[in-house]
């Protein structure tokens, strides 16, 4: 897996400092540095472009994509590294699936160290498109959490949906069985899609954002008894299909509520993302409650776990 995008100057400074002790001796031409962290190679170029290569490239890249969002209000698509212009876009632009009644699914939480993975499927009929356009529904990554908290309950009241929350202990069990993230996502998408199909809704298409090739997706479900197979896989489906966009917003809303509940349970703010702040909070939690607390609230296969172990 290779992910490339351009970083802002303030993030670039933090990146140079973060990878300082992980630098390789040899640096490629026009590169500020090349570093190796576990199985990911990180190369920062003088142009400001950074390249992540390796099996866990998406996890490493998400740390900095999340920081760009927080510090600079930049929204970068991890799939192509391009910045999304989210300010003055028309909400009624052409969408590929507006002429169909659709079931669509999407997930959140896969790049966050703390908290669950939430997957949702929704059914959007052609009659509900105007209602959703009035709410300015789009991909949840393009709108703020405050807006999501306002519009998600309205969507959930009117739009049929099914959500599944994979808690951290169950997530960690998956990884002990060497089940990778894409297989976990495929299993969870299938769960919520099956729930929606079984409602006998008058859908015409089922749409899923293509996070893995269709052959791989169905391969991950080879040992699943009941599965949904008539799926249209589409890159950037959140922008092309309102049922996927609604699923994205509802999943984010449930994730935010769950993170709020976790913070209350632990008596301290639990941050989103997978940056340095989560390691500081994780180290404090381990100091107070013991290492087992992470199994209950964190994704142990993330590299943050090893860094927390090394912190005193």
Secondary structure, DSSP 8 states (H G I E B T S, - for coil): -EEEEE--HHHHHHHHHHTGGGB-SS--TTEEEEEEETTEEEEEETTSEEEEESTTHHHHHHHHHHHHHHHH--EE-TTT--EE--SS--TTS--TTTTS-EEEEEEE-TT-SBS-EEEEEEEE-GGGHHHHHHTT---GGGS-HHHHHHHHHHHHHHS-EEEEEE-HHHHHHHHHTT--HHHHHHHHHHHHHHHHHTTT---SEEEEE-SS-HHHHHHHTTT-SS----EEEETTHHHH-HHHHHHHHHHHHHHHHHHHHHHHHHTS----SSSHHHHHHHHHHHHHH-THHHHHHB-TTSTHHHHHHH--
